[in-house]
Amino acid sequence: DAKLQYLAERELGRAVQMSGALAGTVLVLDPRTFAVLALAQVPTFDPNTPGDSAPDTRRNRAISDCYEPGSTLKALLVAAALDSEEVRLQDQIFCEYGGYRVGRHTIHDMHSYGDLSVSQILIKSSNIGAAKIGQRLGKERYYQYLQRFGFGRTTGIDLPGEIAGILPTLQNWSRIKLVTASFGQGVAVTPLQLASAYAVLANDGMLMRPYVVSEVLNANGDVVHANSPTRLRQVIRPETAQQMLALLEHVVEPGGTGWRAQINGFRVAGKTGTSQKVDPRGGYSEKGRMASFIGIVPVDHPQLVILVVIDEPKTAVYGGT
């Protein structure tokens, strides 16, 4: 969509410049078909003269780069737990007042919380609450749901260079790995994989194959190649998907981490994410962060899923900002 593509490129350019970030990606999907309506990245290059740009700028970050999604993964955890009837939205979970020991590790929250409902855990984005939901769900079922959402495999989009992301084999999931995967660490996704997973929530739980090209015509105007919406599998029940949309709408209301995403006249659902970057020397970077937000609009008749990922913003590092 030329207009959406223009807006995505313009706004992403502004965001990367204003935040002093290294890079950024925007992806817009139609959740009814999984058609890619916009795909923008910074830095970019002029395709008329690709040789004038560095090779690093010519890769398609939306499908060839992966990152740990952080708190945006919590929505899929909650969806899995609700769908398997392991939790209910009103269930109360004790969040340990900000510090939760798992073996020799301690999980922290940004704020100190006592009892939170499952709904509040997502609205407040509690790592500890997510960890306890993950433990209730169990590694086998959580892993199966992540696979069903499309992680650990390519989406099959009609673009070259797609990678599968990183979903460690189940045999390598220790107790702490389950806990950290519950709040988006230890699993790496491409922007397209994450956008597609959220499109499932906006599409009554159905995963479809994303595509860019609708059709290719020859010189005579005949269709020589066509893509059409292709259903892959039912990931979660339609009622679970509806529950998740309502819950994610609360995330962008006052008191939620995504309150800045409200739009007058539209009902918006979404989730913020802030994740540490992996340090090539081992462990996590002390300063490097990936800030992201993924939104669904309008909630009552979803037409757009929009993911924004900002790589190492220098101003505010949080996805909610």
Secondary structure, DSSP 8 states (H G I E B T S, - for coil): -HHHHHHHHHHHHHHHHHHT-SEEEEEEEETTTTEEEEEEEES---TTSGGGS-GGGGS-HHHH--B--GGGGHHHHHHHHHHTTS--TT-EEE-GGGEEEETTEEEE-SS--SEEEHHHHHHHT-HHHHHHHHHHH-HHHHHHHHHHHTTTS----SSTT----B---GGG--HHHHHHHHTT-S-BB-HHHHHHHHHHHTTTTEEE--BS-SEEE-TTS-EEEE----EEEE-S-HHHHHHHHHHHHHHTSTTSTTGGG-BTTB--EEEEEEEEEE-TTSSEEEEEEEEEEEEEE-TTS--EEEEEEEES-SS---TT-
